[in-house]
Amino acid sequence: MSRQMQPTFVLVHGAFANSFSFAPLQAELGLLGHRSAAVDLPGHGFAATYPGAYQAPQDLEALATAPGAIKGVTLADNVAHLIGILERAKRNGPVILVSHSRGGLTATVAANQRPDLIDRIVYVSAWCPVDLSVGGYYAEPEMATVDAGALASAMVGSPAELGLLRSNFRTADPGALAAFKAAFLADGTDEEFMVFLNTFQPDENLDTGTPDDRAQADTWGRIPKSYVRLTEDTSVPVAVQDRMIREGDALTPENPYDVRTLTSSHLKWLVEPAPAARVLGEIAALLPAQS
């Protein structure tokens, strides 16, 4: 296969994250001979806001009111940005769209709008709503084990007044840190957890979409799809992952998910990415041969 016809993995991050978290995975993919592009959604990466009050010593009162660049960013903004990336990547050959966590919402709407740009879509413990909205799933029994207070314990300011979600990931509160670790990286070391926590940005947008943003059979449903289950994930429990797989298969029974499984928490697959890179390589091999 010529380099021109090699697939490009387009990687979409989750909430409070950015392209930086994919760097170790991209290194592993590159060493296996794959090319990839990690996306920063609007208001993320170098477009993020880190108020002076977020630095040390922290000023939580000022942090609660400091403006953030991500205010007003919508799911539609994320989708438009991602589609622009997909258009550029598609010029060089097949595209495999990989999303993690909340990034699945953006990937799903992009697939609804432009299935022609995606040769395979891959969800890694990512949200792909079919029957319900994200908020609706949170009220379901499969989410009963989720510690909803994990993020809330470090929330700063009023989302309604700020126009965004703000978390103090630089907190020294041992209770909040323990809750974060249990939610995101319970199978990692304390040192790995603190490193990853410091890649998070404090702000996230408020828009998780509407019922119109759920997977659509006639567009999203045409794209070959894979789901990589993370068995130790306590943020998006495997029961929820399996439910989204079942719902996607029911929506397009003629095009079911190719399902893979990694023994990983929500973030461990990014801390030790070699197994995930191998799985993604196997998924890439599913693409039709290119002339």
C-alpha positions, 0 to 999 in steps of 0.5 A: 500500500502506498503512503498516499493510500494508507489510512489516517487515524483522526483522534478526538479527545473527551471532556476537559482533555486535548490532543496532548493526551494522545501523544504516547498513542501516536508514538506507538501508532507511528512505530507500527507504521501508521499515521495519525492526527490528533484534534483539538476541538474549539477551546481546547489545547492552545486555545484553552483558558488557564486563568492566573487564578488557576496558578499557584497560589490559587485564588478560588474566588477569582477563578469562580468568575474568570472568563473562559474562551470555551464559553459559547462553544457548541457541539455544532462548532466542534462538529464543523471543526472536525469536519474540516479536519476530516476533509483535509485528511481524506485528500490523502487516503482513507480516514479512520475516525477514533473518538474517546469519551465525550468525543464520541458525541462530536464524532457521531454528529460528524458521521451523521453529516458527512459519512463520505469522509469516514471509512471507519468510525471507532469508539473507545469507551465513547458516547454514541447515543442511539435511543437516549440523550447523554443525560438520559443514559445517566438516569439509567441503571447502567450508570448507577455505579458512577460517582457523579460527585467525582467531578462535582467535588472540584467544580468552581463557579456557577456553570450558568453564570460562567457559561461553561463547566470549570473544574479545579484539577489542581486541587490539593484536596485529598478527597477530590483527588481520590475521587478523580483517580477512582473515576479515571485511572484506578488501575494506574499509579499515583504518579501516572494519575497526577501526570495525566491530571495535569494534562487536563484543562479546567474548562469544558463547554456545556453543549452535549447535544439534542435528540437530533444529534443521536446516531442516524441509520441512513448516514452514520449507519452506513459507515463500518464501525468498531467499538473498543470496550474498556472493561475497568472504566468506571466513568463510562461503565462497561454496561453502558458501553455494551448498551450503546453497542446493542443499540447501534447494532439494533439500529443497523443490524446489517452493519453491526459493530466490530467489538474489541476489548481492552483491560483498562480504566477510562485513561489507562489505555492512553498511559500504556498505549501499546495494546490500543495501538495494536488493536487500532492496527488490526482495525485498520487492516479491516479496510478494503484494499486500496489500489 
